[in-house]
Amino acid sequence: MDTLQQIIFALQELEQDTTTPKNVKMKVISTLKILNENGEISFKKSKALHELEELSEDINVQSYTRTQLFNIVSLLEIV
C-alpha cells in the first residue's frame, strides 16, 4: 500500500469513528475530497495539509483525535 492510500485509509477510519466530533468529520470529508481529486499531487498535498493543520489547532479536538491528525500530517509531508 503506498503512502497516499495509507493516508486516505486513516482519514476514512477517522471519519467513521463514532467518537469523532461532527466538525472534525466535516474537515476530514473535505480533505478526502481534496486527495481524491484529479490533479497534481503537490497541489492536493498542500491543500490537505492546510485543512488538517487548521483542524489540529482546534482546542475542542480530543487529544486522541489530534494524535491521529498529527500522524496523518506526518504521512502527508513525506508524500
C-alpha positions as CSV (number, residue, x, y, z in Angstrom):
1,M,0.0,0.0,0.0
2,D,1.5,3.3,-1.0
3,T,1.6,6.3,1.4
4,L,-1.3,8.2,-0.2
5,Q,-3.6,5.1,0.2
6,Q,-2.5,4.9,3.8
7,I,-3.5,8.5,4.4
8,I,-6.9,8.0,2.7
9,F,-7.5,4.9,4.8
10,A,-6.5,6.7,8.0
11,L,-8.8,9.6,7.2
12,Q,-11.7,7.2,6.4
13,E,-11.2,5.5,9.7
14,L,-11.3,8.8,11.5
15,E,-14.4,9.8,9.7
16,Q,-16.2,6.5,10.6
17,D,-15.2,6.7,14.3
18,T,-18.3,7.4,16.3
19,T,-16.4,9.4,18.9
20,T,-15.1,11.9,16.2
21,P,-17.0,15.2,16.6
22,K,-19.1,16.4,13.7
23,N,-16.9,19.4,12.9
24,V,-13.8,17.2,12.6
25,K,-15.7,14.8,10.3
26,M,-16.6,17.6,8.0
27,K,-13.0,18.7,7.7
28,V,-11.9,15.1,7.2
29,I,-14.5,14.6,4.4
30,S,-13.3,17.8,2.8
31,T,-9.7,16.6,3.0
32,L,-10.7,13.2,1.5
33,K,-12.3,15.0,-1.4
34,I,-9.2,17.1,-2.0
35,L,-7.0,13.9,-2.0
36,N,-9.3,12.1,-4.4
37,E,-9.4,14.9,-6.9
38,N,-7.6,14.7,-10.2
39,G,-4.6,16.9,-10.3
40,E,-1.0,17.5,-9.3
41,I,-0.1,15.7,-6.1
42,S,1.8,18.7,-4.7
43,F,-1.2,21.0,-5.0
44,K,-3.5,18.4,-3.4
45,K,-1.0,17.8,-0.6
46,S,-0.7,21.5,0.1
47,K,-4.5,21.9,0.4
48,A,-4.9,18.8,2.5
49,L,-2.1,19.9,4.9
50,H,-3.7,23.3,5.3
51,E,-7.1,21.7,6.2
52,L,-5.6,19.2,8.7
53,E,-3.2,21.7,10.4
54,E,-6.1,24.1,10.8
55,L,-8.1,21.3,12.4
56,S,-5.3,20.1,14.7
57,E,-5.1,23.6,16.2
58,D,-8.8,23.5,17.3
59,I,-8.9,23.4,21.1
60,N,-12.1,21.3,21.1
61,V,-10.4,18.3,19.3
62,Q,-9.8,15.4,21.6
63,S,-6.2,14.5,22.3
64,Y,-6.6,11.1,20.7
65,T,-8.0,12.6,17.6
66,R,-5.3,15.2,17.5
67,T,-2.7,12.5,17.7
68,Q,-4.3,10.8,14.7
69,L,-4.3,14.0,12.8
70,F,-0.6,14.6,13.5
71,N,0.2,11.1,12.2
72,I,-1.7,11.8,9.0
73,V,0.0,15.1,8.6
74,S,3.4,13.4,9.1
75,L,2.5,10.9,6.3
76,L,1.4,13.7,4.0
77,E,4.6,15.5,4.5
78,I,6.6,12.6,3.1
79,V,4.4,12.1,0.0
